[in-house]
Amino acid sequence: MEEFDGFLSNSKKIQKTRILPLRWIGNFLGGYAGNHLVKCFDYDEDGKHGFAYKYHAKMWKYLNKPYEWWGTYYIVKVNK
């Protein structure tokens, strides 16, 4: 069984790299990528699939890559 620790005692932290500057860059850009993803969802819900929608989708795609490579993930255990 996996050991869960950290916030709320039901999560596991996964750090994709041990190199701190890369991790900082990945986490920093991951925050901006998330903002673009939220805007993309907003445009999708409104049915607007024009330039702004495509722009935010592309920005999420490119800004999320460093986060996938070097960022910090959390696995959260859900108790039922």
Secondary structure, DSSP 8 states (H G I E B T S, - for coil): -----SGGGSEEEEES-S-HHHHHHHHHHHHHHHHHHHHHHHHHHHT--SHHHHHHHHHHHHHHHHHHHH-EEEEE----
